[in-house]
Amino acid sequence: MEHLTELERQIQNRWADGYDAIFYERPVGIGNLRDFREYLDRKITQRFVDCTVAERKQLRILDTGCGTGQLLSQLKSDGFTNLYGLDVSEKMVQIASQKCPTISFTIGPFDSVPLPIGQFDVIMGTEWLHHVPILRPVFQRAYDLLAPGGFFCAMEPHNDWLFQQVGLRQSVMTLLFGPLLHFVGFKNRNKIQALSELEGDRGYTSWHRHLSVRELREAFEGIGFEVEMERRHTLVTYFAGQLFNSRADRMLYGLLRWLDRNMIDHMGRGGYLFLCATKPRHPRSGIRGA
Ligand SMILES: C[S@@+](CC[C@H](N)C(=O)[O-])C[C@H]1O[C@@H](n2cnc3c(N)ncnc32)[C@H](O)[C@@H]1O
């Protein structure tokens, strides 16, 4: 696994400079992060219900696989004062440190780099677990680093996308939006090709394996967390990756988001998984939701 982590480090170093332009100058990245922040705020309020608002802002929060520090800089603007970042790519951390000069960063793989045990209230991560070949050491590490009552919170693309497993299937929405996909997908062809070249033989898509509830469930098994999962946003996840920050694309994104919120989530086939794994104050284990 170490050579894969090293490969990951090299890949992330190579595209760090363009990362914000690819993900955060279009509505899909912005929208996903906003959804995750809403989820995170909700979990912080629920889990730290006895704390005042001022105390919550002082929680010790570690962003793992923090990339260019988008989430950290937003939490900082929201008034959180005890923030830490970690990433295996030194180039990503360099960019994140420029964005957030007062935040401390650690460079290295999350499951092995030295960090204080039992000292974090919240450990979070967006869109990086699917870069890790074996998840269990990551979850075990999160458990060890959390204080009792703290939680690990993540957002990940879900493998139950409308098209991903067996092509056109199941839903009327798929049939309606299939042709649209090919139309908007064409716009992004050059960028996808460039990413494939950048990532070499592995290819862009094979590097990303989207996670299943089952894989996550198995990786959490027996560690001691209480795990909850929610699924989100099939259409946004699938189509909005092709959209950029133009007025027309933002409108299309708004439509997809509306459809997701009002129809797709009710059908239980979201394209994103949100998970929250709480370390109990008194040890016990179990899985809810999903
Ligand atoms: C797709 S980026 C996501 C970045 C950021 N969380 C975001 O949502 O914009 C994945 C990040 O995870 C980092 N990463 C991958 N494997 C890692 C590991 N084992 N330990 C720490 N960071 C890792 C990569 O270097 C990269 O910055």
The ligand as a Tripos MOL2 file, in Angstrom:
@<TRIPOS>MOLECULE
LIG
   27    29     1     0     0
SMALL
NO_CHARGES

@<TRIPOS>ATOM
      1 C1         -9.7770   14.8160   -4.5060 C.3       1 LIG1
      2 S1         -8.6850   15.5630   -3.3680 S.3       1 LIG1
      3 C2         -9.8610   16.2520   -2.1880 C.3       1 LIG1
      4 C3         -9.2900   17.4850   -1.5350 C.3       1 LIG1
      5 C4        -10.2540   18.2240   -0.5990 C.3       1 LIG1
      6 N1        -10.6540   17.3980    0.5160 N.3       1 LIG1
      7 C5        -11.4550   18.7190   -1.3570 C.2       1 LIG1
      8 O1        -12.5700   18.2430   -1.0920 O.co2     1 LIG1
      9 O2        -11.2740   19.6050   -2.1930 O.co2     1 LIG1
     10 C6         -7.9920   14.2050   -2.4650 C.3       1 LIG1
     11 C7         -6.9000   14.6510   -1.5010 C.3       1 LIG1
     12 O3         -6.6230   13.5790   -0.6280 O.3       1 LIG1
     13 C8         -5.2200   13.5320   -0.4170 C.3       1 LIG1
     14 N2         -4.8710   12.1750    0.0120 N.ar      1 LIG1
     15 C9         -4.9880   11.0300   -0.7050 C.ar      1 LIG1
     16 N3         -4.5860    9.9760    0.0280 N.ar      1 LIG1
     17 C10        -4.2270   10.4770    1.2360 C.ar      1 LIG1
     18 C11        -3.7370    9.8890    2.4320 C.ar      1 LIG1
     19 N4         -3.5290    8.5640    2.5300 N.pl3     1 LIG1
     20 N5         -3.4820   10.6850    3.4890 N.ar      1 LIG1
     21 C12        -3.6940   12.0150    3.4080 C.ar      1 LIG1
     22 N6         -4.1390   12.6380    2.3060 N.ar      1 LIG1
     23 C13        -4.4070   11.8770    1.2330 C.ar      1 LIG1
     24 C14        -4.6460   13.9290   -1.7580 C.3       1 LIG1
     25 O4         -3.3060   14.3550   -1.6900 O.3       1 LIG1
     26 C15        -5.6120   15.0310   -2.1780 C.3       1 LIG1
     27 O5         -5.1980   16.2990   -1.7650 O.3       1 LIG1
@<TRIPOS>BOND
     1     1     2 1
     2     2     3 1
     3     2    10 1
     4     3     4 1
     5     4     5 1
     6     5     6 1
     7     5     7 1
     8     7     8 2
     9     7     9 1
    10    10    11 1
    11    11    12 1
    12    11    26 1
    13    12    13 1
    14    13    14 1
    15    13    24 1
    16    14    15 ar
    17    14    23 ar
    18    15    16 ar
    19    16    17 ar
    20    17    18 ar
    21    17    23 ar
    22    18    19 1
    23    18    20 ar
    24    20    21 ar
    25    21    22 ar
    26    22    23 ar
    27    24    25 1
    28    24    26 1
    29    26    27 1
@<TRIPOS>SUBSTRUCTURE
     1 LIG1         1 GROUP 0 **** ****
